[in-house]
Amino acid sequence: MPYPTSRLTQILGTQYPLVQAPMSWVTNARLVAAVSNAGGLGVLGPHAGHSTAPSSTEETVERMRAEIRKTRGMTDKPFGLNVILAGSETPDAFNTAWITMALEEGVTHFISVGNATERAFHLMKQQGATLIHRPLTPTVANMRQAEALGADVLVATGHDEGGHIPASAWGTFTIVPTMVDAVRVPVMATGGINDRRGVQAAFALGAEGVYIGTRFIVTQESPAAQSVKDRIVSSGYDDMAFVSPVQRSIRTRTADQLAGLLQDRHNALDLDDEIRKLGGLKPGMLLGHMDEGIISVNTGIDIIRSVPSVQELVDSLLEVG
Ligand SMILES: Cc1cc2nc3c(=O)[nH]c(=O)nc-3n(C[C@H](O)[C@H](O)[C@H](O)COP(=O)(O)O)c2cc1C
């Protein structure tokens, strides 16, 4: 049965109202093209397709240019690029170079996360690209501000999510309808959506689409190490710990050390910075050196019990195929 088109699928130019969320180190052309070929919107995240740290801004940008070209060689469907917006009004030199390269490469969808600013939005939208924006810690005020600045789609993130979680403890079940009522543009739900029940719940809450990260790590096309996929499949919420005020991990040796520091009221280290110094999500998730890093996932991993292909996953999430 054909899936109904909606204003969101029209804005995205996709068959389905589904976005594969960008994830540092654990996306690549293969995963992204597979999602887009399956009818969703695949999104390249930071370090897509690489397993070593770049040595300069220029190398970072040129690596992504190559990955964009590789993705285009694997799909004729739309796909997106992640842009991380830090605090300042003017995009920094890195983001200016990143977005300029993406526009040269004809990128049609930007997925920005962080602080909405007029200049960054203008830069991304100057050639008519579609802009999906996700505040890291959503509030009614910052969602409305992003809408006023020109976001085409907004993502409401619940505290259930994997990655850098919102600083507020606002869960997906309550944040989604709140944001749906607060803005006029389509709202996508994210945070803990791992199967068709989550997708149906998101629509019931008023979301017009789903934005899914963790579940795509555990697919055949994901570049995460097989041992990491297996670990997620055999783990549950009880195996997780907070490793910084805004990051969770499945327990590993490093995760336990970080969790201990988080509990220690004498600790003065910035634990997110410590995780960055360890290589971010690269050692634990991409390389499978689990004891040397963290494994960042959402709160719903008890229900992730298989490693399907992307096509199988998309079909089962949307009950199509
Ligand atoms: C391993 C991992 C890495 C992530 N890295 C990024 C990132 O680099 N940029 C970004 O915008 N969001 C990042 N996120 C957040 C996702 O884009 C998305 O918001 C989140 O995965 C959605 O929640 P879910 O994991 O419950 O599906 C990451 C999430 C995970 C699980």
The ligand as a Tripos MOL2 file, in Angstrom:
@<TRIPOS>MOLECULE
LIG
   31    33     1     0     0
SMALL
NO_CHARGES

@<TRIPOS>ATOM
      1 C1         25.8260    7.9040   18.9890 C.3       1 LIG1
      2 C2         25.1220    9.2110   18.7690 C.ar      1 LIG1
      3 C3         25.8250   10.3030   18.2580 C.ar      1 LIG1
      4 C4         25.1720   11.5120   18.0000 C.ar      1 LIG1
      5 N1         25.8700   12.5500   17.4120 N.ar      1 LIG1
      6 C5         25.1730   13.6480   16.9760 C.ar      1 LIG1
      7 C6         25.8180   14.6360   16.1750 C.ar      1 LIG1
      8 O1         27.0070   14.5600   15.8710 O.2       1 LIG1
      9 N2         25.0730   15.6830   15.7370 N.ar      1 LIG1
     10 C7         23.7350   15.8090   16.0550 C.ar      1 LIG1
     11 O2         23.0980   16.7590   15.5880 O.2       1 LIG1
     12 N3         23.1300   14.9110   16.8480 N.ar      1 LIG1
     13 C8         23.8040   13.8180   17.2790 C.ar      1 LIG1
     14 N4         23.1540   12.8380   17.9900 N.ar      1 LIG1
     15 C9         21.7370   13.0070   18.2920 C.3       1 LIG1
     16 C10        20.8890   12.4480   17.1530 C.3       1 LIG1
     17 O3         21.0000   13.2450   16.0090 O.3       1 LIG1
     18 C11        19.4020   12.3500   17.5800 C.3       1 LIG1
     19 O4         18.9760   13.5700   18.1140 O.3       1 LIG1
     20 C12        19.1650   11.2420   18.5820 C.3       1 LIG1
     21 O5         19.9060   10.0930   18.2710 O.3       1 LIG1
     22 C13        17.6940   10.8930   18.5940 C.3       1 LIG1
     23 O6         17.3650   10.0680   19.6190 O.3       1 LIG1
     24 P1         17.3950    8.4590   19.5570 P.3       1 LIG1
     25 O7         18.8390    8.0910   19.6200 O.co2     1 LIG1
     26 O8         16.6350    8.0970   20.7480 O.co2     1 LIG1
     27 O9         16.7600    8.0220   18.2700 O.co2     1 LIG1
     28 C14        23.8020   11.6330   18.2940 C.ar      1 LIG1
     29 C15        23.1150   10.5330   18.8320 C.ar      1 LIG1
     30 C16        23.7560    9.3330   19.0560 C.ar      1 LIG1
     31 C17        22.9860    8.1660   19.5920 C.3       1 LIG1
@<TRIPOS>BOND
     1     1     2 1
     2     2     3 ar
     3     2    30 ar
     4     3     4 ar
     5     4     5 ar
     6     4    28 ar
     7     5     6 ar
     8     6     7 ar
     9     6    13 1
    10     7     8 2
    11     7     9 ar
    12     9    10 ar
    13    10    11 2
    14    10    12 ar
    15    12    13 ar
    16    13    14 ar
    17    14    15 1
    18    14    28 ar
    19    15    16 1
    20    16    17 1
    21    16    18 1
    22    18    19 1
    23    18    20 1
    24    20    21 1
    25    20    22 1
    26    22    23 1
    27    23    24 1
    28    24    25 2
    29    24    26 1
    30    24    27 1
    31    28    29 ar
    32    29    30 ar
    33    30    31 1
@<TRIPOS>SUBSTRUCTURE
     1 LIG1         1 GROUP 0 **** ****
